[in-house]
Amino acid sequence: SMLMCSKERNVQLLHLAGHADFETGFQFCCKDSHGLRTESIAPDIITGLIVHECVRDEATVKCVVLNACSTEAMGRCLRDAGVQHVVCWQGKVDDEAAMVFSEAFYKSLQRRTQGVLQGSDYKAAFFDSTSALQVWKGRQGTGQQQRAKKGLQVDIISPGSTTRNSVL
């Protein structure tokens, strides 16, 4: 239902966070009268909803952030359907890395803009946030914790290009 009012609310950036993989899609935490539960939405359904609400005539969404594991295929579907900028993860990402990336991404956008976002702002924020991830990785310990954070790869898919930034 939030997607369905994106135009009326002039939403320019849509951020989805949770758990995901290409087989089961996005997994959201939902609260209802019975408490908290997890609900999975298949990749084709979530991308279809986003495309329907965010790419159609007069849509306001310019960037979609898929902040969950293995969202590159969903990101490519969204970009192919006309979403101008899509930020996604190629493989697994742990929760802390996703939070570090997100915080740096939005701080960069806020610092660069006065409420008016341009396409270049998303790419610049992407590079700022991957730099922040590299700094964060450098501060991590060794052993199992370090191995779990090895090989992070986040992408931005924009008009004319895909930019990969590995944080090894």
N, CA and C atoms as an extended XYZ file, in Angstrom:
504
Properties=species:S:1:pos:R:3:atomname:S:1:resname:S:1:resid:I:1 pbc="F F F"
N         0.816       -1.201        0.000 N   SER     1
C         0.000        0.000        0.000 CA  SER     1
C         0.855        1.258        0.000 C   SER     1
N         2.061        1.200        0.591 N   MET     2
C         2.923        2.382        0.571 CA  MET     2
C         3.349        2.714       -0.847 C   MET     2
N         3.609        1.694       -1.667 N   LEU     3
C         3.997        1.945       -3.050 CA  LEU     3
C         2.901        2.668       -3.807 C   LEU     3
N         1.672        2.363       -3.505 N   MET     4
C         0.560        2.891       -4.270 CA  MET     4
C         0.322        4.373       -4.042 C   MET     4
N         0.978        4.959       -3.055 N   CYS     5
C         0.806        6.397       -2.853 CA  CYS     5
C         2.120        7.147       -3.088 C   CYS     5
N         3.079        6.524       -3.773 N   SER     6
C         4.371        7.167       -3.994 CA  SER     6
C         4.249        8.429       -4.836 C   SER     6
N         3.402        8.407       -5.835 N   LYS     7
C         3.227        9.579       -6.692 CA  LYS     7
C         2.609       10.738       -5.911 C   LYS     7
N         1.560       10.441       -5.155 N   GLU     8
C         0.878       11.483       -4.396 CA  GLU     8
C         1.792       12.105       -3.341 C   GLU     8
N         2.713       11.315       -2.816 N   ARG     9
C         3.627       11.803       -1.780 CA  ARG     9
C         4.936       12.321       -2.358 C   ARG     9
N         5.075       12.323       -3.693 N   ASN    10
C         6.277       12.796       -4.378 CA  ASN    10
C         7.534       12.044       -3.912 C   ASN    10
N         7.426       10.731       -3.756 N   VAL    11
C         8.551        9.907       -3.339 CA  VAL    11
C         9.549        9.827       -4.498 C   VAL    11
N        10.801       10.182       -4.217 N   GLN    12
C        11.846       10.141       -5.236 CA  GLN    12
C        12.767        8.951       -5.064 C   GLN    12
N        12.870        8.442       -3.839 N   LEU    13
C        13.759        7.335       -3.546 CA  LEU    13
C        12.989        6.306       -2.725 C   LEU    13
N        13.024        5.061       -3.176 N   LEU    14
C        12.359        3.960       -2.483 CA  LEU    14
C        13.424        3.034       -1.933 C   LEU    14
N        13.399        2.808       -0.628 N   HIS    15
C        14.391        1.954        0.039 CA  HIS    15
C        13.682        0.726        0.603 C   HIS    15
N        14.096       -0.450        0.145 N   LEU    16
C        13.577       -1.710        0.676 CA  LEU    16
C        14.716       -2.410        1.407 C   LEU    16
N        14.489       -2.727        2.653 N   ALA    17
C        15.491       -3.424        3.451 CA  ALA    17
C        14.867       -4.675        4.028 C   ALA    17
N        15.646       -5.708        4.110 N   GLY    18
C        15.152       -6.964        4.659 CA  GLY    18
C        16.101       -8.075        4.297 C   GLY    18
N        15.539       -9.228        4.066 N   HIS    19
C        16.317      -10.378        3.626 CA  HIS    19
C        15.782      -10.779        2.258 C   HIS    19
N        16.680      -11.255        1.395 N   ALA    20
C        16.238      -11.599        0.047 CA  ALA    20
C        17.158      -12.633       -0.582 C   ALA    20
N        16.601      -13.341       -1.516 N   ASP    21
C        17.357      -14.139       -2.468 CA  ASP    21
C        16.474      -14.299       -3.693 C   ASP    21
N        17.065      -14.727       -4.791 N   PHE    22
C        16.308      -14.721       -6.041 CA  PHE    22
C        15.202      -15.774       -6.071 C   PHE    22
N        15.350      -16.848       -5.311 N   GLU    23
C        14.301      -17.871       -5.305 CA  GLU    23
C        13.068      -17.436       -4.512 C   GLU    23
N        13.289      -16.923       -3.297 N   THR    24
C        12.148      -16.593       -2.434 CA  THR    24
C        11.743      -15.126       -2.508 C   THR    24
N        12.594      -14.283       -3.035 N   GLY    25
C        12.279      -12.864       -3.133 CA  GLY    25
C        12.600      -12.117       -1.858 C   GLY    25
N        11.868      -11.052       -1.623 N   PHE    26
C        12.073      -10.213       -0.443 CA  PHE    26
C        11.287      -10.769        0.729 C   PHE    26
N        11.897      -10.751        1.886 N   GLN    27
C        11.229      -11.179        3.105 CA  GLN    27
C        11.078       -9.964        4.005 C   GLN    27
N         9.833       -9.617        4.284 N   PHE    28
C         9.514       -8.455        5.100 CA  PHE    28
C         9.003       -8.889        6.461 C   PHE    28
N         9.255       -8.075        7.452 N   CYS    29
C         8.702       -8.288        8.773 CA  CYS    29
C         7.408       -7.486        8.843 C   CYS    29
N         6.304       -8.152        9.158 N   CYS    30
C         4.992       -7.513        9.202 CA  CYS    30
C         4.412       -7.646       10.603 C   CYS    30
N         3.664       -6.641       11.004 N   LYS    31
C         3.002       -6.680       12.296 CA  LYS    31
C         1.500       -6.657       12.060 C   LYS    31
N         0.803       -7.611       12.674 N   ASP    32
C        -0.650       -7.629       12.595 CA  ASP    32
C        -1.211       -7.931       13.984 C   ASP    32
N        -2.477       -8.233       14.065 N   SER    33
C        -3.118       -8.467       15.364 CA  SER    33
C        -2.537       -9.675       16.102 C   SER    33
N        -1.834      -10.563       15.396 N   HIS    34
C        -1.223      -11.745       16.000 CA  HIS    34
C         0.235      -11.519       16.373 C   HIS    34
N         0.761      -10.349       16.106 N   GLY    35
C         2.152      -10.050       16.412 CA  GLY    35
C         2.991       -9.914       15.163 C   GLY    35
N         4.292      -10.133       15.316 N   LEU    36
C         5.225      -10.020       14.197 CA  LEU    36
C         5.298      -11.331       13.432 C   LEU    36
N         5.400      -11.217       12.119 N   ARG    37
C         5.570      -12.387       11.267 CA  ARG    37
C         6.393      -11.973       10.058 C   ARG    37
N         6.971      -12.951        9.396 N   THR    38
C         7.744      -12.707        8.180 CA  THR    38
C         6.892      -13.100        6.985 C   THR    38
N         6.936      -12.254        5.986 N   GLU    39
C         6.195      -12.537        4.756 CA  GLU    39
C         7.146      -12.426        3.575 C   GLU    39
N         7.139      -13.433        2.713 N   SER    40
C         7.974      -13.418        1.515 CA  SER    40
C         7.157      -12.979        0.314 C   SER    40
N         7.770      -12.150       -0.506 N   ILE    41
C         7.137      -11.714       -1.751 CA  ILE    41
C         8.072      -12.107       -2.883 C   ILE    41
N         7.568      -12.896       -3.821 N   ALA    42
C         8.379      -13.414       -4.933 CA  ALA    42
C         9.015      -12.267       -5.724 C   ALA    42
N        10.213      -12.524       -6.294 N   PRO    43
C        10.926      -11.470       -7.025 CA  PRO    43
C        10.092      -10.837       -8.145 C   PRO    43
N         9.367      -11.648       -8.913 N   ASP    44
C         8.596      -11.080      -10.018 CA  ASP    44
C         7.438      -10.223       -9.512 C   ASP    44
N         6.884      -10.562       -8.362 N   ILE    45
C         5.779       -9.768       -7.817 CA  ILE    45
C         6.293       -8.443       -7.255 C   ILE    45
N         7.392       -8.485       -6.483 N   ILE    46
C         7.914       -7.234       -5.907 CA  ILE    46
C         8.406       -6.308       -7.010 C   ILE    46
N         9.098       -6.847       -8.019 N   THR    47
C         9.550       -5.976       -9.110 CA  THR    47
C         8.356       -5.459       -9.910 C   THR    47
N         7.339       -6.298      -10.110 N   GLY    48
C         6.135       -5.856      -10.812 CA  GLY    48
C         5.428       -4.727      -10.094 C   GLY    48
N         5.318       -4.832       -8.759 N   LEU    49
C         4.695       -3.758       -7.968 CA  LEU    49
C         5.489       -2.455       -8.083 C   LEU    49
N         6.803       -2.577       -7.958 N   ILE    50
C         7.644       -1.378       -8.044 CA  ILE    50
C         7.531       -0.757       -9.431 C   ILE    50
N         7.602       -1.565      -10.459 N   VAL    51
C         7.505       -1.045      -11.825 CA  VAL    51
C         6.149       -0.380      -12.040 C   VAL    51
N         5.082       -1.039      -11.618 N   HIS    52
C         3.739       -0.495      -11.810 CA  HIS    52
C         3.579        0.860      -11.130 C   HIS    52
N         4.101        0.992       -9.936 N   GLU    53
C         3.901        2.220       -9.176 CA  GLU    53
C         4.993        3.260       -9.389 C   GLU    53
N         6.172        2.831       -9.832 N   CYS    54
C         7.310        3.747       -9.870 CA  CYS    54
C         7.813        4.087      -11.259 C   CYS    54
N         7.336        3.399      -12.282 N   VAL    55
C         7.862        3.635      -13.623 CA  VAL    55
C         6.778        4.162      -14.554 C   VAL    55
N         5.549        3.993      -14.200 N   ARG    56
C         4.441        4.428      -15.061 CA  ARG    56
C         4.474        5.943      -15.271 C   ARG    56
N         3.595        6.436      -16.120 N   ASP    57
C         3.522        7.868      -16.413 CA  ASP    57
C         3.428        8.689      -15.132 C   ASP    57
N         4.153        9.784      -15.112 N   GLU    58
C         4.146       10.733      -14.007 CA  GLU    58
C         4.686       10.167      -12.703 C   GLU    58
N         5.375        9.047      -12.736 N   ALA    59
C         5.957        8.483      -11.521 CA  ALA    59
C         7.069        9.396      -11.023 C   ALA    59
N         7.247        9.441       -9.722 N   THR    60
C         8.239       10.336       -9.131 CA  THR    60
C         9.503        9.618       -8.662 C   THR    60
N         9.466        8.286       -8.538 N   VAL    61
C        10.607        7.543       -8.009 CA  VAL    61
C        11.732        7.512       -9.041 C   VAL    61
N        12.899        7.984       -8.620 N   LYS    62
C        14.077        8.025       -9.499 CA  LYS    62
C        15.126        6.991       -9.111 C   LYS    62
N        15.087        6.533       -7.858 N   CYS    63
C        16.096        5.600       -7.369 CA  CYS    63
C        15.430        4.582       -6.448 C   CYS    63
N        15.799        3.303       -6.622 N   VAL    64
C        15.341        2.244       -5.737 CA  VAL    64
C        16.582        1.616       -5.107 C   VAL    64
N        16.581        1.516       -3.788 N   VAL    65
C        17.656        0.862       -3.051 CA  VAL    65
C        17.120       -0.477       -2.559 C   VAL    65
N        17.728       -1.556       -3.023 N   LEU    66
C        17.375       -2.911       -2.588 CA  LEU    66
C        18.456       -3.348       -1.605 C   LEU    66
N        18.260       -3.050       -0.346 N   ASN    67
C        19.290       -3.269        0.667 CA  ASN    67
C        19.089       -4.628        1.330 C   ASN    67
N        19.405       -5.666        0.571 N   ALA    68
C        19.280       -7.044        1.029 CA  ALA    68
C        20.192       -7.921        0.176 C   ALA    68
N        20.476       -9.097        0.666 N   CYS    69
C        21.347      -10.040       -0.054 CA  CYS    69
C        20.809      -10.370       -1.449 C   CYS    69
N        21.715      -10.562       -2.357 N   SER    70
C        21.434      -11.141       -3.680 CA  SER    70
C        20.273      -10.467       -4.408 C   SER    70
N        20.327       -9.155       -4.499 N   THR    71
C        19.245       -8.406       -5.152 CA  THR    71
C        19.638       -7.880       -6.531 C   THR    71
N        20.804       -8.298       -7.037 N   GLU    72
C        21.251       -7.794       -8.330 CA  GLU    72
C        20.268       -8.145       -9.452 C   GLU    72
N        19.766       -9.376       -9.480 N   ALA    73
C        18.834       -9.769      -10.547 CA  ALA    73
C        17.553       -8.932      -10.487 C   ALA    73
N        17.048       -8.695       -9.271 N   MET    74
C        15.871       -7.827       -9.124 CA  MET    74
C        16.204       -6.409       -9.585 C   MET    74
N        17.391       -5.956       -9.233 N   GLY    75
C        17.823       -4.622       -9.642 CA  GLY    75
C        17.896       -4.474      -11.151 C   GLY    75
N        18.418       -5.482      -11.820 N   ARG    76
C        18.491       -5.441      -13.288 CA  ARG    76
C        17.093       -5.420      -13.908 C   ARG    76
N        16.165       -6.192      -13.341 N   CYS    77
C        14.780       -6.169      -13.839 CA  CYS    77
C        14.183       -4.767      -13.697 C   CYS    77
N        14.424       -4.144      -12.564 N   LEU    78
C        13.896       -2.792      -12.339 CA  LEU    78
C        14.527       -1.795      -13.297 C   LEU    78
N        15.824       -1.902      -13.487 N   ARG    79
C        16.512       -0.968      -14.397 CA  ARG    79
C        16.036       -1.185      -15.831 C   ARG    79
N        15.896       -2.442      -16.238 N   ASP    80
C        15.411       -2.745      -17.590 CA  ASP    80
C        13.996       -2.221      -17.801 C   ASP    80
N        13.210       -2.160      -16.717 N   ALA    81
C        11.827       -1.677      -16.812 CA  ALA    81
C        11.739       -0.158      -16.773 C   ALA    81
N        12.861        0.511      -16.484 N   GLY    82
C        12.852        1.957      -16.552 CA  GLY    82
C        13.164        2.721      -15.285 C   GLY    82
N        13.423        2.041      -14.157 N   VAL    83
C        13.849        2.764      -12.960 CA  VAL    83
C        15.224        3.348      -13.266 C   VAL    83
N        15.388        4.644      -13.049 N   GLN    84
C        16.621        5.316      -13.471 CA  GLN    84
C        17.866        4.838      -12.738 C   GLN    84
N        17.775        4.672      -11.432 N   HIS    85
C        18.930        4.264      -10.628 CA  HIS    85
C        18.487        3.174       -9.664 C   HIS    85
N        19.270        2.096       -9.585 N   VAL    86
C        18.975        0.997       -8.666 CA  VAL    86
C        20.267        0.635       -7.938 C   VAL    86
N        20.217        0.632       -6.621 N   VAL    87
C        21.344        0.190       -5.797 CA  VAL    87
C        20.980       -1.186       -5.272 C   VAL    87
N        21.892       -2.156       -5.446 N   CYS    88
C        21.590       -3.532       -5.054 CA  CYS    88
C        22.881       -4.244       -4.662 C   CYS    88
N        22.730       -5.395       -4.037 N   TRP    89
C        23.869       -6.202       -3.608 CA  TRP    89
C        23.969       -7.430       -4.499 C   TRP    89
N        25.187       -7.750       -4.934 N   GLN    90
C        25.389       -8.904       -5.801 CA  GLN    90
C        25.267      -10.220       -5.030 C   GLN    90
N        25.748      -10.262       -3.842 N   GLY    91
C        25.742      -11.507       -3.062 CA  GLY    91
C        25.264      -11.256       -1.649 C   GLY    91
N        25.813      -12.027       -0.726 N   LYS    92
C        25.411      -11.906        0.676 CA  LYS    92
C        26.012      -10.655        1.301 C   LYS    92
N        25.259      -10.079        2.219 N   VAL    93
C        25.723       -8.928        2.991 CA  VAL    93
C        25.179       -9.078        4.403 C   VAL    93
N        26.026       -8.811        5.395 N   ASP    94
C        25.506       -8.921        6.750 CA  ASP    94
C        24.806       -7.622        7.146 C   ASP    94
N        24.018       -7.711        8.191 N   ASP    95
C        23.169       -6.589        8.600 CA  ASP    95
C        23.975       -5.332        8.912 C   ASP    95
N        25.097       -5.503        9.597 N   GLU    96
C        25.891       -4.338        9.976 CA  GLU    96
C        26.455       -3.620        8.749 C   GLU    96
N        26.940       -4.373        7.774 N   ALA    97
C        27.457       -3.764        6.544 CA  ALA    97
C        26.351       -3.018        5.806 C   ALA    97
N        25.162       -3.610        5.744 N   ALA    98
C        24.026       -2.951        5.089 CA  ALA    98
C        23.674       -1.644        5.795 C   ALA    98
N        23.754       -1.639        7.128 N   MET    99
C        23.457       -0.408        7.877 CA  MET    99
C        24.528        0.656        7.656 C   MET    99
N        25.801        0.239        7.656 N   VAL   100
C        26.895        1.188        7.408 CA  VAL   100
C        26.723        1.815        6.030 C   VAL   100
N        26.445        0.983        5.030 N   PHE   101
C        26.248        1.479        3.673 CA  PHE   101
C        25.087        2.482        3.634 C   PHE   101
N        23.957        2.107        4.203 N   SER   102
C        22.758        2.959        4.155 CA  SER   102
C        22.983        4.294        4.848 C   SER   102
N        23.557        4.242        6.028 N   GLU   103
C        23.795        5.482        6.761 CA  GLU   103
C        24.683        6.434        5.961 C   GLU   103
N        25.762        5.898        5.389 N   ALA   104
C        26.668        6.739        4.597 CA  ALA   104
C        25.981        7.244        3.327 C   ALA   104
N        25.158        6.414        2.699 N   PHE   105
C        24.451        6.796        1.474 CA  PHE   105
C        23.529        7.986        1.734 C   PHE   105
N        22.736        7.900        2.791 N   TYR   106
C        21.784        8.978        3.066 CA  TYR   106
C        22.443       10.224        3.624 C   TYR   106
N        23.505       10.056        4.398 N   LYS   107
C        24.257       11.233        4.858 CA  LYS   107
C        24.867       11.963        3.665 C   LYS   107
N        25.389       11.208        2.703 N   SER   108
C        25.967       11.822        1.512 CA  SER   108
C        24.905       12.551        0.701 C   SER   108
N        23.753       11.913        0.510 N   LEU   109
C        22.665       12.584       -0.227 CA  LEU   109
C        22.242       13.870        0.465 C   LEU   109
N        22.125       13.812        1.769 N   GLN   110
C        21.714       14.991        2.528 CA  GLN   110
C        22.754       16.107        2.399 C   GLN   110
N        24.020       15.740        2.473 N   ARG   111
C        25.109       16.714        2.388 CA  ARG   111
C        25.184       17.348        0.996 C   ARG   111
N        24.895       16.582       -0.041 N   ARG   112
C        25.045       17.046       -1.423 CA  ARG   112
C        23.855       17.829       -1.952 C   ARG   112
N        22.701       17.649       -1.350 N   THR   113
C        21.489       18.226       -1.927 CA  THR   113
C        20.798       19.156       -0.950 C   THR   113
N        19.955       19.972       -1.487 N   GLN   114
C        19.088       20.836       -0.685 CA  GLN   114
C        17.649       20.405       -0.915 C   GLN   114
N        17.394       19.106       -0.921 N   GLY   115
C        16.058       18.580       -1.133 CA  GLY   115
C        15.722       18.300       -2.587 C   GLY   115
N        16.617       18.669       -3.508 N   VAL   116
C        16.387       18.413       -4.929 CA  VAL   116
C        17.455       17.431       -5.386 C   VAL   116
N        17.038       16.222       -5.684 N   LEU   117
C        17.983       15.177       -6.055 CA  LEU   117
C        18.172       15.121       -7.567 C   LEU   117
N        19.410       14.969       -7.974 N   GLN   118
C        19.763       14.787       -9.379 CA  GLN   118
C        20.372       13.394       -9.536 C   GLN   118
N        20.391       12.890      -10.754 N   GLY   119
C        20.956       11.567      -11.001 CA  GLY   119
C        22.392       11.428      -10.529 C   GLY   119
N        23.198       12.447      -10.720 N   SER   120
C        24.599       12.377      -10.316 CA  SER   120
C        24.738       12.298       -8.801 C   SER   120
N        23.758       12.805       -8.055 N   ASP   121
C        23.809       12.736       -6.594 CA  ASP   121
C        23.758       11.289       -6.113 C   ASP   121
N        22.958       10.459       -6.768 N   TYR   122
C        22.861        9.059       -6.374 CA  TYR   122
C        24.184        8.340       -6.580 C   TYR   122
N        24.818        8.587       -7.718 N   LYS   123
C        26.110        7.939       -7.987 CA  LYS   123
C        27.173        8.424       -7.005 C   LYS   123
N        27.227        9.713       -6.740 N   ALA   124
C        28.211       10.244       -5.796 CA  ALA   124
C        27.974        9.670       -4.400 C   ALA   124
N        26.727        9.584       -3.983 N   ALA   125
C        26.402        9.007       -2.674 CA  ALA   125
C        26.786        7.531       -2.628 C   ALA   125
N        26.606        6.841       -3.750 N   PHE   126
C        27.001        5.435       -3.850 CA  PHE   126
C        28.504        5.293       -3.593 C   PHE   126
N        29.322        6.108       -4.252 N   PHE   127
C        30.767        6.017       -4.071 CA  PHE   127
C        31.177        6.418       -2.657 C   PHE   127
N        30.529        7.436       -2.090 N   ASP   128
C        30.820        7.811       -0.706 CA  ASP   128
C        30.516        6.654        0.243 C   ASP   128
N        29.408        5.976        0.018 N   SER   129
C        29.010        4.903        0.927 CA  SER   129
C        29.888        3.659        0.769 C   SER   129
N        30.354        3.374       -0.441 N   THR   130
C        31.269        2.237       -0.585 CA  THR   130
C        32.626        2.560        0.044 C   THR   130
N        33.025        3.831       -0.002 N   SER   131
C        34.248        4.237        0.702 CA  SER   131
C        34.078        4.051        2.208 C   SER   131
N        32.919        4.420        2.726 N   ALA   132
C        32.639        4.226        4.155 CA  ALA   132
C        32.674        2.740        4.522 C   ALA   132
N        32.174        1.885        3.621 N   LEU   133
C        32.238        0.439        3.865 CA  LEU   133
C        33.681       -0.049        3.925 C   LEU   133
N        34.541        0.480        3.059 N   GLN   134
C        35.944        0.069        3.071 CA  GLN   134
C        36.616        0.477        4.379 C   GLN   134
N        36.315        1.670        4.870 N   VAL   135
C        36.855        2.118        6.157 CA  VAL   135
C        36.344        1.210        7.270 C   VAL   135
N        35.056        0.927        7.254 N   TRP   136
C        34.451        0.051        8.258 CA  TRP   136
C        35.102       -1.325        8.244 C   TRP   136
N        35.310       -1.890        7.049 N   LYS   137
C        35.938       -3.203        6.944 CA  LYS   137
C        37.342       -3.193        7.513 C   LYS   137
N        38.052       -2.090        7.296 N   GLY   138
C        39.408       -1.983        7.817 CA  GLY   138
C        39.448       -1.984        9.334 C   GLY   138
N        38.376       -1.589        9.979 N   ARG   139
C        38.310       -1.545       11.446 CA  ARG   139
C        37.873       -2.871       12.056 C   ARG   139
N        37.423       -3.808       11.230 N   GLN   140
C        36.918       -5.082       11.742 CA  GLN   140
C        38.070       -5.962       12.194 C   GLN   140
N        37.763       -6.869       13.079 N   GLY   141
C        38.761       -7.796       13.619 CA  GLY   141
C        39.136       -8.865       12.617 C   GLY   141
N        39.832       -9.848       13.099 N   THR   142
C        40.250      -10.955       12.248 CA  THR   142
C        39.424      -12.186       12.575 C   THR   142
N        39.725      -13.271       11.924 N   GLY   143
C        39.055      -14.526       12.213 CA  GLY   143
C        37.695      -14.625       11.543 C   GLY   143
N        36.787      -15.309       12.211 N   GLN   144
C        35.481      -15.608       11.619 CA  GLN   144
C        34.712      -14.338       11.266 C   GLN   144
N        34.741      -13.321       12.125 N   GLN   145
C        34.010      -12.081       11.848 CA  GLN   145
C        34.531      -11.432       10.564 C   GLN   145
N        35.839      -11.385       10.384 N   GLN   146
C        36.425      -10.798        9.177 CA  GLN   146
C        36.062      -11.605        7.938 C   GLN   146
N        36.115      -12.943        8.023 N   ARG   147
C        35.776      -13.766        6.865 CA  ARG   147
C        34.326      -13.576        6.457 C   ARG   147
N        33.443      -13.332        7.403 N   ALA   148
C        32.024      -13.130        7.095 CA  ALA   148
C        31.807      -11.831        6.331 C   ALA   148
N        32.730      -10.897        6.455 N   LYS   149
C        32.569       -9.601        5.818 CA  LYS   149
C        33.416       -9.476        4.556 C   LYS   149
N        34.015      -10.563        4.116 N   LYS   150
C        34.883      -10.539        2.943 CA  LYS   150
C        34.039      -10.614        1.667 C   LYS   150
N        34.441       -9.874        0.674 N   GLY   151
C        33.836      -10.020       -0.637 CA  GLY   151
C        32.520       -9.298       -0.836 C   GLY   151
N        32.235       -8.283       -0.055 N   LEU   152
C        31.010       -7.514       -0.270 CA  LEU   152
C        31.069       -6.839       -1.628 C   LEU   152
N        29.992       -6.892       -2.352 N   GLN   153
C        29.942       -6.200       -3.638 CA  GLN   153
C        28.579       -5.562       -3.812 C   GLN   153
N        28.592       -4.261       -3.938 N   VAL   154
C        27.366       -3.497       -4.108 CA  VAL   154
C        27.422       -2.821       -5.470 C   VAL   154
N        26.279       -2.716       -6.133 N   ASP   155
C        26.219       -2.156       -7.480 CA  ASP   155
C        25.248       -0.985       -7.514 C   ASP   155
N        25.509       -0.055       -8.431 N   ILE   156
C        24.504        0.922       -8.812 CA  ILE   156
C        24.312        0.767      -10.312 C   ILE   156
N        23.074        0.596      -10.703 N   ILE   157
C        22.739        0.430      -12.109 CA  ILE   157
C        22.039        1.712      -12.528 C   ILE   157
N        22.686        2.475      -13.381 N   SER   158
C        22.205        3.791      -13.784 CA  SER   158
C        22.119        3.861      -15.300 C   SER   158
N        21.559        4.942      -15.825 N   PRO   159
C        21.480        5.067      -17.289 CA  PRO   159
C        22.859        4.871      -17.937 C   PRO   159
N        22.918        3.912      -18.839 N   GLY   160
C        24.127        3.690      -19.620 CA  GLY   160
C        25.213        2.862      -18.982 C   GLY   160
N        25.062        2.480      -17.680 N   SER   161
C        26.169        1.739      -17.075 CA  SER   161
C        25.746        1.027      -15.805 C   SER   161
N        26.567        0.025      -15.481 N   THR   162
C        26.507       -0.598      -14.163 CA  THR   162
C        27.847       -0.320      -13.512 C   THR   162
N        27.830        0.203      -12.320 N   THR   163
C        29.064        0.455      -11.594 CA  THR   163
C        29.148       -0.549      -10.462 C   THR   163
N        30.191       -1.355      -10.475 N   ARG   164
C        30.410       -2.329       -9.406 CA  ARG   164
C        31.471       -1.773       -8.501 C   ARG   164
N        31.267       -1.947       -7.241 N   ASN   165
C        32.280       -1.531       -6.289 CA  ASN   165
C        32.450       -2.647       -5.272 C   ASN   165
N        33.563       -3.323       -5.353 N   SER   166
C        33.844       -4.409       -4.422 CA  SER   166
C        34.517       -3.848       -3.190 C   SER   166
N        34.099       -4.344       -2.054 N   VAL   167
C        34.704       -3.972       -0.808 CA  VAL   167
C        35.316       -5.255       -0.266 C   VAL   167
N        36.589       -5.468       -0.598 N   LEU   168
C        37.234       -6.754       -0.277 CA  LEU   168
C        37.927       -6.724        1.051 C   LEU   168
